[in-house]
Each structure stands twice: as C-alpha cells, then as structure tokens.
C-alpha cells in the first residue's frame, strides 16, 4: 500500500505555491507540510488569545463601567 496520494490543485494555487517555496527544489509536499504546521501553531495562539480575552472581559467591564468615571466625563 502506497503512502502517497494524488490531489487536484488549481493552476493559480500552484503558481502561489511556486512563489512561496523556500528553495527551488523544495517539493510541494514539504511546502504544504510546513504551511500546515504553521497554520496549526497560529490556530493554537489564536485560541489562547481568545481565552485571555474572555477572562479579561468581565474585569474590564467592572473597571470601565463605574459611576466615578461617568462623573469625570460630566465634570
């Protein structure tokens, strides 16, 4: 059983892949693997940022929505 597969890629996608190769003889398989790894790392980071944002949201609301600040705005 082969560990390889054939996939269809549009011509314009191939042109983009050619432009982002790190070196001329880099295979599309290597390139796509690297791109997938980077995508996974970015996705993890974004999930972490969203988590922090949710945690901070209530505290920020508490700090910003108070009568003392409203009094200063009207002074």
N, CA, C and O atoms as a MOPAC input file, in Angstrom:
PM7 MOZYME 1SCF
protein

 N      0.83800 1    -1.18700 1     0.00000 1
 C      0.00000 1     0.00000 1     0.00000 1
 C      0.88200 1     1.24800 1     0.00000 1
 O      1.78900 1     1.36700 1     0.82400 1
 N      0.62400 1     2.15900 1    -0.90100 1
 C      1.41400 1     3.37500 1    -1.04900 1
 C      1.04900 1     4.41300 1     0.01300 1
 O     -0.10600 1     4.51300 1     0.42700 1
 N      2.04100 1     5.17500 1     0.44200 1
 C      1.79800 1     6.24000 1     1.40900 1
 C      1.56500 1     7.57400 1     0.70700 1
 O      1.52300 1     8.61900 1     1.35600 1
 N      1.41600 1     7.54200 1    -0.58700 1
 C      1.21500 1     8.76300 1    -1.35500 1
 C     -0.18900 1     8.79600 1    -1.93500 1
 O     -0.85600 1     7.77200 1    -2.08700 1
 N     -0.60700 1    10.00800 1    -2.25100 1
 C     -1.92800 1    10.20600 1    -2.82200 1
 C     -1.82600 1    11.27300 1    -3.90900 1
 O     -0.86600 1    12.04300 1    -3.95400 1
 N     -2.80700 1    11.30300 1    -4.76300 1
 C     -2.87400 1    12.33600 1    -5.79300 1
 C     -4.00300 1    13.28100 1    -5.42600 1
 O     -5.12300 1    12.85800 1    -5.14200 1
 N     -3.68600 1    14.57800 1    -5.43600 1
 C     -4.72000 1    15.57700 1    -5.17300 1
 C     -4.77900 1    16.55400 1    -6.33900 1
 O     -3.78200 1    16.77800 1    -7.02400 1
 N     -5.94100 1    17.12700 1    -6.55500 1
 C     -6.09600 1    18.12100 1    -7.60800 1
 C     -5.90100 1    19.50800 1    -7.01800 1
 O     -6.52400 1    19.86300 1    -6.01700 1
 N     -5.03700 1    20.28200 1    -7.64100 1
 C     -4.77600 1    21.65500 1    -7.21300 1
 C     -4.95800 1    22.55800 1    -8.41600 1
 O     -4.43700 1    22.28600 1    -9.49700 1
 N     -5.69800 1    23.62900 1    -8.21800 1
 C     -5.91600 1    24.56900 1    -9.31200 1
 C     -4.59700 1    25.21400 1    -9.72600 1
 O     -3.68300 1    25.37000 1    -8.91600 1
 N     -4.51500 1    25.58600 1   -11.00500 1
 C     -3.27600 1    26.15600 1   -11.56100 1
 C     -2.84300 1    27.41400 1   -10.81100 1
 O     -1.65400 1    27.60800 1   -10.55600 1
 N     -3.81100 1    28.27400 1   -10.45700 1
 C     -3.43400 1    29.50600 1    -9.75900 1
 C     -2.87200 1    29.21000 1    -8.37200 1
 O     -2.02700 1    29.95600 1    -7.87600 1
 N     -3.33200 1    28.13000 1    -7.74000 1
 C     -2.79600 1    27.72400 1    -6.44200 1
 C     -1.36100 1    27.23000 1    -6.60600 1
 O     -0.51300 1    27.50300 1    -5.75600 1
 N     -1.08900 1    26.52200 1    -7.66700 1
 C      0.27000 1    26.04000 1    -7.95500 1
 C      1.20900 1    27.22900 1    -8.13800 1
 O      2.34700 1    27.20300 1    -7.66800 1
 N      0.74000 1    28.25800 1    -8.81100 1
 C      1.57700 1    29.45400 1    -9.01700 1
 C      1.90900 1    30.11800 1    -7.68200 1
 O      3.03200 1    30.58000 1    -7.47600 1
 N      0.94700 1    30.16400 1    -6.79100 1
 C      1.19000 1    30.72900 1    -5.45900 1
 C      2.21200 1    29.87600 1    -4.71600 1
 O      3.14100 1    30.40500 1    -4.10500 1
 N      2.04200 1    28.56500 1    -4.76800 1
 C      2.97700 1    27.65800 1    -4.10500 1
 C      4.40200 1    27.82300 1    -4.64500 1
 O      5.36600 1    27.78300 1    -3.88100 1
 N      4.52900 1    28.00400 1    -5.93900 1
 C      5.85400 1    28.21500 1    -6.53400 1
 C      6.52200 1    29.46300 1    -5.96200 1
 O      7.73100 1    29.47500 1    -5.73100 1
 N      5.73600 1    30.50300 1    -5.73700 1
 C      6.27900 1    31.77100 1    -5.23200 1
 C      6.73500 1    31.68400 1    -3.78100 1
 O      7.64300 1    32.41200 1    -3.37800 1
 N      6.12300 1    30.80700 1    -2.99200 1
 C      6.45700 1    30.75700 1    -1.56200 1
 C      7.44500 1    29.65100 1    -1.19300 1
 O      7.73300 1    29.44500 1    -0.01400 1
 N      7.95900 1    28.94600 1    -2.18500 1
 C      8.96100 1    27.91100 1    -1.90300 1
 C     10.16200 1    28.54400 1    -1.20800 1
 O     10.56200 1    29.66100 1    -1.53200 1
 N     10.73200 1    27.81300 1    -0.24400 1
 C     11.89600 1    28.29900 1     0.47600 1
 C     13.18200 1    28.11300 1    -0.32600 1
 O     14.15100 1    28.85100 1    -0.14600 1
 N     13.17800 1    27.13900 1    -1.19100 1
 C     14.30700 1    26.90000 1    -2.07700 1
 C     13.77100 1    26.23000 1    -3.34100 1
 O     12.73800 1    25.56300 1    -3.28300 1
 N     14.45000 1    26.39100 1    -4.48300 1
 C     13.91100 1    25.94300 1    -5.77600 1
 C     13.50600 1    24.47500 1    -5.86000 1
 O     12.51300 1    24.15800 1    -6.51500 1
 N     14.23100 1    23.58900 1    -5.22900 1
 C     13.92600 1    22.15500 1    -5.35600 1
 C     13.00900 1    21.62600 1    -4.25400 1
 O     12.82200 1    20.41600 1    -4.12300 1
 N     12.44600 1    22.52400 1    -3.47300 1
 C     11.53400 1    22.10300 1    -2.41600 1
 C     10.28400 1    21.47700 1    -3.04200 1
 O      9.71700 1    22.02800 1    -3.98600 1
 N      9.86400 1    20.34200 1    -2.52100 1
 C      8.69400 1    19.67600 1    -3.08400 1
 C      7.42300 1    20.33500 1    -2.55600 1
 O      7.43000 1    20.99200 1    -1.51500 1
 N      6.35000 1    20.14900 1    -3.28700 1
 C      5.06600 1    20.68000 1    -2.82600 1
 C      4.65100 1    20.00300 1    -1.52400 1
 O      4.02100 1    20.62600 1    -0.66900 1
 N      4.99900 1    18.74500 1    -1.38000 1
 C      4.67700 1    18.02100 1    -0.14700 1
 C      5.35300 1    18.68300 1     1.05500 1
 O      4.70600 1    18.92300 1     2.07400 1
 N      6.65100 1    18.97700 1     0.94200 1
 C      7.37300 1    19.65100 1     2.02500 1
 C      6.75600 1    21.01500 1     2.32200 1
 O      6.56000 1    21.38800 1     3.47900 1
 N      6.46300 1    21.73400 1     1.27700 1
 C      5.90400 1    23.07700 1     1.40800 1
 C      4.54700 1    23.04400 1     2.11500 1
 O      4.30000 1    23.82500 1     3.03400 1
 N      3.68400 1    22.14700 1     1.68500 1
 C      2.34700 1    22.05000 1     2.27300 1
 C      2.43900 1    21.58600 1     3.73100 1
 O      1.68000 1    22.06100 1     4.57500 1
 N      3.36200 1    20.66400 1     4.03600 1
 C      3.56300 1    20.22300 1     5.41600 1
 C      3.97100 1    21.39700 1     6.30800 1
 O      3.42300 1    21.58400 1     7.39400 1
 N      4.94400 1    22.18800 1     5.83500 1
 C      5.40000 1    23.35500 1     6.59900 1
 C      4.27100 1    24.35500 1     6.79600 1
 O      4.10800 1    24.90700 1     7.88400 1
 N      3.50200 1    24.58700 1     5.75500 1
 C      2.39100 1    25.53300 1     5.84200 1
 C      1.34000 1    25.03300 1     6.83900 1
 O      0.77700 1    25.82300 1     7.59700 1
 N      1.08200 1    23.74100 1     6.83800 1
 C      0.10500 1    23.16100 1     7.75500 1
 C      0.58000 1    23.28300 1     9.20400 1
 O     -0.21800 1    23.58000 1    10.09300 1
 N      1.87300 1    23.05700 1     9.44600 1
 C      2.42800 1    23.20100 1    10.80000 1
 C      2.28000 1    24.64300 1    11.29100 1
 O      1.87200 1    24.88400 1    12.42700 1
 N      2.61100 1    25.58000 1    10.43400 1
 C      2.49300 1    26.99400 1    10.78700 1
 C      1.04100 1    27.34700 1    11.06900 1
 O      0.75100 1    28.05600 1    12.03200 1
 N      0.13800 1    26.86300 1    10.24600 1
 C     -1.28400 1    27.12900 1    10.44400 1
 C     -1.75200 1    26.60400 1    11.80300 1
 O     -2.48900 1    27.28600 1    12.51500 1
 N     -1.32200 1    25.39700 1    12.15700 1
 C     -1.71000 1    24.80600 1    13.45000 1
 C     -1.19600 1    25.63500 1    14.61700 1
 O     -1.90900 1    25.82100 1    15.60300 1
 N      0.03200 1    26.13800 1    14.52100 1
 C      0.59900 1    26.97000 1    15.58600 1
 C     -0.17100 1    28.28400 1    15.72300 1
 O     -0.46200 1    28.72600 1    16.83400 1
 N     -0.49700 1    28.90000 1    14.59800 1
 C     -1.25500 1    30.15300 1    14.62200 1
 C     -2.63400 1    29.92100 1    15.22600 1
 O     -3.12900 1    30.74300 1    15.99800 1
 N     -3.23800 1    28.82200 1    14.87800 1
 C     -4.56500 1    28.48700 1    15.39800 1
 C     -4.51300 1    28.32200 1    16.92000 1
 O     -5.39700 1    28.81200 1    17.62400 1
 N     -3.48400 1    27.63500 1    17.43300 1
 C     -3.31500 1    27.47000 1    18.87900 1
 C     -3.16900 1    28.83000 1    19.55500 1
 O     -3.78700 1    29.08500 1    20.58900 1
 N     -2.35100 1    29.70200 1    18.96800 1
 C     -2.11900 1    31.03300 1    19.53000 1
 C     -3.40700 1    31.83300 1    19.57100 1
 O     -3.68700 1    32.51600 1    20.55700 1
 N     -4.19500 1    31.75400 1    18.50100 1
 C     -5.45800 1    32.48700 1    18.44300 1
 C     -6.43300 1    31.98400 1    19.49900 1
 O     -7.16700 1    32.77700 1    20.09000 1
 N     -6.45000 1    30.68000 1    19.74300 1
 C     -7.32000 1    30.12600 1    20.78100 1
 C     -6.89500 1    30.65000 1    22.15000 1
 O     -7.74400 1    30.95600 1    22.98700 1
 N     -5.60000 1    30.75500 1    22.38100 1
 C     -5.08100 1    31.27400 1    23.64400 1
 C     -5.48000 1    32.74200 1    23.80800 1
 O     -5.91100 1    33.15400 1    24.88500 1
 N     -5.33700 1    33.52800 1    22.73900 1
 C     -5.71900 1    34.94100 1    22.78900 1
 C     -7.20600 1    35.10700 1    23.06900 1
 O     -7.59400 1    35.97600 1    23.84900 1
 N     -8.03700 1    34.28700 1    22.44700 1
 C     -9.47900 1    34.34500 1    22.69900 1
 C     -9.78700 1    33.98600 1    24.14800 1
 O    -10.65000 1    34.60500 1    24.77000 1
 N     -9.09100 1    32.99500 1    24.68600 1
 C     -9.27400 1    32.59500 1    26.07800 1
 C     -8.94200 1    33.75500 1    27.01400 1
 O     -9.70700 1    34.05200 1    27.93100 1
 N     -7.79600 1    34.41300 1    26.78400 1
 C     -7.42000 1    35.55000 1    27.61800 1
 C     -8.42900 1    36.68100 1    27.51500 1
 O     -8.76900 1    37.31700 1    28.51200 1
 N     -8.89900 1    36.92300 1    26.31100 1
 C     -9.88400 1    37.99000 1    26.09600 1
 C    -11.15200 1    37.71900 1    26.89800 1
 O    -11.69400 1    38.63900 1    27.51100 1
 N    -11.63200 1    36.49100 1    26.90900 1
 C    -12.83800 1    36.14400 1    27.65600 1
 C    -12.63700 1    36.34100 1    29.15100 1
 O    -13.52600 1    36.83000 1    29.84800 1
 N    -11.46400 1    35.95900 1    29.63600 1
 C    -11.17000 1    36.10900 1    31.05900 1
 C    -11.12700 1    37.58800 1    31.44500 1
 O    -11.66000 1    37.97800 1    32.48300 1
 N    -10.50100 1    38.39700 1    30.62000 1
 C    -10.31400 1    39.80400 1    30.93600 1
 C    -11.58100 1    40.63400 1    30.73000 1
 O    -11.70900 1    41.72100 1    31.29300 1
 N    -12.49700 1    40.13700 1    29.94100 1
 C    -13.68800 1    40.89900 1    29.57200 1
 C    -14.47900 1    41.38100 1    30.79300 1
 O    -14.83800 1    42.55600 1    30.86800 1
 N    -14.75200 1    40.49300 1    31.74100 1
 C    -15.53200 1    40.85800 1    32.92300 1
 C    -14.80900 1    41.89200 1    33.77900 1
 O    -15.42300 1    42.83800 1    34.27200 1
 N    -13.50300 1    41.70800 1    33.95300 1
 C    -12.73100 1    42.65100 1    34.77300 1
 C    -12.70100 1    44.02500 1    34.11100 1
 O    -12.82600 1    45.04000 1    34.79700 1
 N    -12.54100 1    44.07400 1    32.81200 1
 C    -12.51000 1    45.35300 1    32.10700 1
 C    -13.86100 1    46.05300 1    32.20200 1
 O    -13.92600 1    47.27200 1    32.35800 1
 N    -14.92300 1    45.28400 1    32.11000 1
 C    -16.26500 1    45.85200 1    32.23500 1
 C    -16.42900 1    46.45900 1    33.63400 1
 O    -16.96700 1    47.55500 1    33.78900 1
 N    -15.95500 1    45.72600 1    34.64300 1
 C    -16.02700 1    46.20500 1    36.02400 1
 C    -15.24300 1    47.51000 1    36.19400 1
 O    -15.69900 1    48.43100 1    36.87100 1
 N    -14.05600 1    47.58100 1    35.57000 1
 C    -13.22600 1    48.77000 1    35.70800 1
 C    -13.77500 1    49.96800 1    34.94300 1
 O    -13.67500 1    51.10000 1    35.41700 1
 N    -14.34900 1    49.73800 1    33.78000 1
 C    -14.77500 1    50.84600 1    32.92700 1
 C    -16.20600 1    51.28900 1    33.19100 1
 O    -16.52100 1    52.46400 1    33.00400 1
 N    -17.07000 1    50.39900 1    33.61200 1
 C    -18.45900 1    50.75600 1    33.84700 1
 C    -18.67400 1    51.06900 1    35.32500 1
 O    -19.19700 1    50.24700 1    36.07800 1
 N    -18.26500 1    52.26200 1    35.72200 1
 C    -18.47900 1    52.65800 1    37.10900 1
 C    -18.87400 1    54.12500 1    37.17300 1
 O    -18.59700 1    54.89100 1    36.25000 1
 N    -19.50400 1    54.50300 1    38.23500 1
 C    -20.04600 1    55.85100 1    38.38800 1
 C    -18.94800 1    56.90300 1    38.47000 1
 O    -19.13700 1    58.02200 1    37.99400 1
 N    -17.80100 1    56.56800 1    39.06400 1
 C    -16.70900 1    57.54300 1    39.19700 1
 C    -16.25700 1    58.04000 1    37.82300 1
 O    -16.02800 1    59.23500 1    37.64100 1
 N    -16.13000 1    57.13800 1    36.86900 1
 C    -15.71500 1    57.54400 1    35.52400 1
 C    -16.77200 1    58.40700 1    34.86600 1
 O    -16.44200 1    59.37600 1    34.18100 1
 N    -18.03600 1    58.07200 1    35.06100 1
 C    -19.11600 1    58.85700 1    34.46900 1
 C    -19.12700 1    60.27200 1    35.04100 1
 O    -19.40000 1    61.22600 1    34.31300 1
 N    -18.83100 1    60.42400 1    36.34600 1
 C    -18.77800 1    61.74200 1    36.95700 1
 C    -17.67500 1    62.59300 1    36.35300 1
 O    -17.86400 1    63.79300 1    36.15100 1
 N    -16.52700 1    61.99500 1    36.06300 1
 C    -15.41300 1    62.73300 1    35.44500 1
 C    -15.77600 1    63.19600 1    34.03400 1
 O    -15.38300 1    64.28400 1    33.61100 1
 N    -16.51700 1    62.37800 1    33.31900 1
 C    -16.92100 1    62.74500 1    31.95900 1
 C    -17.81100 1    63.97200 1    31.95700 1
 O    -17.77800 1    64.76500 1    31.01600 1
 N    -18.60000 1    64.13200 1    32.99700 1
 C    -19.55300 1    65.24700 1    33.08000 1
 C    -18.99000 1    66.45900 1    33.81800 1
 O    -19.68800 1    67.46200 1    33.96400 1
 N    -17.74000 1    66.39000 1    34.28800 1
 C    -17.15200 1    67.49300 1    35.05800 1
 C    -16.76800 1    68.65300 1    34.16100 1
 O    -16.26000 1    69.66400 1    34.64400 1

